[in-house]
Amino acid sequence: MSKHGGKRTGAGRKNKADELLLIEQLDKHIDRDVVIQKLRALVDQGDFKAIQLYMNYLYGKPKETREVKIETEKPIIDL
């Protein structure tokens, strides 16, 4: 039997309470206004990652599309 997959301790997304606690702790040490000023400075410098981050938050990520091509094979022997 493989030991990979299935339910494991610590696997999966953290619960909402843990997430909110982390945000609360970060807010004690990070000034949001300073972060916004830094992001603006990077955008003004033309930093692509900063522009991408800003646009994703402003307009949302573009919808991902995938082209699926299914080819059927013809049988070699025709009965």
For each residue, the residues with C-beta under 8 A, 3 or more apart:
1:
2: 5
3:
4:
5: 2
6:
7: 11
8: 11
9:
10:
11: 7 8
12:
13:
14: 18 19 22
15: 18 19
16: 19 20
17: 20 21
18: 14 15 21 22
19: 14 15 16 22 23
20: 16 17 23 24
21: 17 18 24 25
22: 14 18 19 25 26
23: 19 20 26 27
24: 20 21 27 28
25: 21 22 28 29
26: 22 23 29 30
27: 23 24 30 32
28: 24 25
29: 25 26
30: 26 27 34 35
31: 34 35
32: 27 35 36
33: 36 37
34: 30 31 37 38
35: 30 31 32 38 39
36: 32 33 39 40
37: 33 34 40 41
38: 34 35 41 42
39: 35 36 42 43 50 53 54
40: 36 37 43 44
41: 37 38 44 45
42: 38 39 45 47 49 50
43: 39 40 46 47 50 51 54
44: 40 41
45: 41 42 50
46: 43 51
47: 42 43 50 51
48: 51 52
49: 42 52 53
50: 39 42 43 45 47 53 54
51: 43 46 47 48 54 55
52: 48 49 55 56
53: 39 49 50 56 57
54: 39 43 50 51 57 58
55: 51 52 58 59
56: 52 53 59 60 61
57: 53 54
58: 54 55
59: 55 56
60: 56
61: 56 64
62:
63:
64: 61
65:
66:
67:
68:
69:
70:
71:
72:
73:
74:
75: 78
76:
77:
78: 75
79:
